[in-house]
Structures are given as structure tokens and as C-alpha cells.
């Protein structure tokens, strides 16, 4: 795997919390930040895919969004949310 060494600036509280989270996860801060960036990029990709789908098929209805929330809660093992 090719890696690029970067210098980044984080707000003090964010840097502290990220360092603690990395420690809890048993990984380096660099590995934790890489994973966080991968997650954010996956979310962006998903949002872009929904926008493209909606451009072709129309905006998702409230019922469709509720069904998707229910499915995600079941798949991810999240407790039932109350709206």
C-alpha cells in the first residue's frame, strides 16, 4: 500500500478526541484518521448515488425514506428510533 505523509491541522478539541478514540481502538492516530476519511468518502459516494438516482427517477418519498431507515436500523442492529 502506498501512503502519502501529510501535515494536517485540527482544532485542539478535535485532535484530543481523535487521539483518545485512536487509543481506544488500539490504532495509530494516522490509521484512525485514514479510517474516518474513508468513512466520510463512502458517505459522500452514497449521497451522490442517491442524487443521481433521484435525478433519473424523482425524489424519494417520505414512505420510501422511512422504509430505508427501518431497513438500515435492522441491518445495523440499531434500536428503533422514535420520530
MIDOSE-1310 file (N, C-alpha, C; in nm, 2 decimals, decimal comma, always signed):
residues 83
xxxx	+0,09/-0,12/+0,00/+0,00/+0,00/+0,00/+0,09/+0,12/+0,00; +0,06/+0,21/-0,09/+0,13/+0,34/-0,10/+0,06/+0,44/+0,00; +0,14/+0,51/+0,08/+0,08/+0,61/+0,17/+0,15/+0,74/+0,14; +0,08/+0,85/+0,16/+0,14/+0,98/+0,15/+0,14/+1,05/+0,28
xxxx	+0,25/+1,10/+0,33/+0,26/+1,16/+0,45/+0,22/+1,31/+0,44; +0,12/+1,35/+0,52/+0,07/+1,49/+0,51/+0,08/+1,55/+0,65; +0,07/+1,68/+0,64/+0,07/+1,76/+0,77/-0,08/+1,82/+0,77; -0,15/+1,79/+0,87/-0,29/+1,85/+0,89/-0,30/+1,93/+1,01
xxxx	-0,39/+2,02/+1,01/-0,42/+2,10/+1,13/-0,56/+2,07/+1,18; -0,58/+2,03/+1,31/-0,71/+2,00/+1,37/-0,73/+2,10/+1,48; -0,85/+2,13/+1,50/-0,89/+2,21/+1,63/-0,84/+2,13/+1,75; -0,80/+2,20/+1,85/-0,74/+2,13/+1,97/-0,83/+2,02/+2,02
xxxx	-0,96/+2,05/+2,04/-1,05/+1,95/+2,10/-1,07/+1,83/+2,01; -1,07/+1,86/+1,88/-1,09/+1,75/+1,78/-0,97/+1,66/+1,78; -0,85/+1,72/+1,79/-0,72/+1,65/+1,79/-0,72/+1,56/+1,92; -0,76/+1,62/+2,03/-0,76/+1,54/+2,16/-0,86/+1,42/+2,15
xxxx	-0,98/+1,45/+2,10/-1,08/+1,34/+2,10/-1,04/+1,24/+2,00; -0,98/+1,28/+1,88/-0,94/+1,18/+1,78/-0,83/+1,09/+1,84; -0,73/+1,15/+1,91/-0,63/+1,08/+1,97/-0,68/+0,98/+2,07; -0,77/+1,02/+2,15/-0,83/+0,92/+2,25/-0,91/+0,81/+2,18
xxxx	-0,98/+0,84/+2,08/-1,06/+0,74/+2,00/-0,96/+0,64/+1,94; -0,85/+0,69/+1,88/-0,75/+0,60/+1,82/-0,69/+0,51/+1,93; -0,66/+0,57/+2,04/-0,61/+0,48/+2,15/-0,71/+0,37/+2,20; -0,83/+0,41/+2,21/-0,94/+0,31/+2,25/-0,95/+0,20/+2,14
xxxx	-0,93/+0,24/+2,01/-0,94/+0,15/+1,90/-0,81/+0,06/+1,89; -0,71/+0,11/+1,96/-0,58/+0,03/+1,95/-0,51/+0,05/+1,82; -0,53/+0,17/+1,76/-0,46/+0,20/+1,63/-0,39/+0,34/+1,64; -0,30/+0,36/+1,55/-0,24/+0,49/+1,55/-0,34/+0,60/+1,51
xxxx	-0,30/+0,72/+1,54/-0,39/+0,84/+1,50/-0,40/+0,84/+1,35; -0,29/+0,82/+1,28/-0,29/+0,82/+1,13/-0,39/+0,71/+1,08; -0,39/+0,59/+1,14/-0,48/+0,49/+1,09/-0,62/+0,53/+1,12; -0,65/+0,58/+1,24/-0,78/+0,63/+1,28/-0,83/+0,73/+1,19
xxxx	-0,75/+0,83/+1,16/-0,79/+0,94/+1,07/-0,81/+0,89/+0,92; -0,73/+0,79/+0,88/-0,75/+0,73/+0,75/-0,88/+0,66/+0,74; -0,92/+0,59/+0,85/-1,05/+0,52/+0,85/-1,16/+0,62/+0,85; -1,15/+0,73/+0,93/-1,25/+0,83/+0,93/-1,27/+0,89/+0,80
xxxx	-1,16/+0,92/+0,73/-1,17/+0,98/+0,59/-1,23/+0,88/+0,50; -1,20/+0,75/+0,50/-1,26/+0,65/+0,42/-1,41/+0,65/+0,44; -1,46/+0,66/+0,57/-1,60/+0,66/+0,60/-1,67/+0,78/+0,54; -1,61/+0,89/+0,56/-1,67/+1,02/+0,50/-1,68/+1,01/+0,35
xxxx	-1,58/+0,96/+0,29/-1,58/+0,94/+0,14/-1,69/+0,85/+0,10; -1,71/+0,74/+0,17/-1,82/+0,64/+0,14/-1,95/+0,71/+0,16; -1,97/+0,79/+0,26/-2,10/+0,87/+0,28/-2,12/+0,96/+0,16; -2,02/+1,03/+0,12/-2,03/+1,12/+0,00/-2,07/+1,05/-0,12
xxxx	-2,01/+0,93/-0,14/-2,04/+0,85/-0,26/-2,18/+0,80/-0,26; -2,23/+0,77/-0,14/-2,37/+0,72/-0,13/-2,47/+0,84/-0,15; -2,43/+0,96/-0,10/-2,52/+1,07/-0,12/-2,52/+1,11/-0,27; -2,41/+1,10/-0,34/-2,40/+1,13/-0,48/-2,49/+1,03/-0,56
xxxx	-2,48/+0,90/-0,52/-2,56/+0,80/-0,58/-2,71/+0,82/-0,57; -2,75/+0,86/-0,45/-2,89/+0,89/-0,43/-2,94/+1,01/-0,51; -2,85/+1,12/-0,52/-2,88/+1,23/-0,60/-2,90/+1,19/-0,75; -2,81/+1,11/-0,80/-2,82/+1,06/-0,94/-2,94/+0,98/-0,96
xxxx	-2,98/+0,89/-0,86/-3,10/+0,81/-0,88/-3,22/+0,90/-0,88; -3,23/+1,00/-0,79/-3,34/+1,09/-0,78/-3,35/+1,18/-0,91; -3,24/+1,21/-0,97/-3,24/+1,29/-1,09/-3,31/+1,21/-1,20; -3,29/+1,08/-1,20/-3,34/+0,99/-1,30/-3,49/+0,94/-1,27
xxxx	-3,52/+0,93/-1,14/-3,65/+0,87/-1,10/-3,74/+0,95/-1,02; -3,69/+1,07/-0,98/-3,77/+1,15/-0,89/-3,73/+1,14/-0,75; -3,77/+1,24/-0,67/-3,73/+1,25/-0,52/-3,79/+1,13/-0,45; -3,72/+1,07/-0,36/-3,77/+0,96/-0,28/-3,88/+1,02/-0,19
xxxx	-3,98/+0,94/-0,17/-4,10/+0,98/-0,09/-4,07/+0,96/+0,06; -4,15/+1,02/+0,14/-4,13/+1,00/+0,29/-4,14/+0,86/+0,33; -4,24/+0,79/+0,26/-4,26/+0,64/+0,29/-4,13/+0,56/+0,25; -4,07/+0,60/+0,14/-3,95/+0,52/+0,09/-3,84/+0,55/+0,19
xxxx	-3,82/+0,68/+0,23/-3,72/+0,71/+0,32/-3,74/+0,64/+0,46; -3,86/+0,63/+0,50/-3,89/+0,56/+0,63/-3,86/+0,42/+0,62; -3,89/+0,36/+0,51/-3,86/+0,21/+0,48/-3,71/+0,19/+0,48; -3,64/+0,28/+0,42/-3,49/+0,27/+0,42/-3,43/+0,28/+0,56
xxxx	-3,49/+0,37/+0,64/-3,44/+0,39/+0,78/-3,47/+0,26/+0,86; -3,58/+0,20/+0,84/-3,62/+0,08/+0,91/-3,52/-0,03/+0,87; -3,50/-0,04/+0,74/-3,41/-0,15/+0,69/-3,27/-0,13/+0,75; -3,22/-0,01/+0,74/-3,08/+0,02/+0,80/-3,07/-0,01/+0,95
xxxx	-3,18/+0,03/+1,02/-3,18/+0,00/+1,16/-3,17/-0,15/+1,19; -3,24/-0,22/+1,11/-3,24/-0,37/+1,13/-3,11/-0,43/+1,09; -3,05/-0,38/+0,98/-2,92/-0,44/+0,93/-2,81/-0,40/+1,02; -2,81/-0,28/+1,07/-2,71/-0,23/+1,16/-2,73/-0,26/+1,30
xxxx	-2,84/-0,32/+1,34/-2,87/-0,35/+1,48/-2,90/-0,23/+1,56; -2,95/-0,12/+1,51/-2,98/+0,00/+1,58/-3,11/-0,02/+1,65; -3,13/+0,03/+1,77/-3,26/+0,03/+1,83/-3,36/+0,11/+1,75; -3,48/+0,08/+1,77/-3,59/+0,16/+1,69/-3,59/+0,30/+1,73
xxx	-3,58/+0,39/+1,64/-3,58/+0,53/+1,66/-3,73/+0,58/+1,67; -3,75/+0,68/+1,76/-3,88/+0,74/+1,77/-3,87/+0,88/+1,71; -3,96/+0,91/+1,61/-3,96/+1,04/+1,54/-4,05/+1,14/+1,62
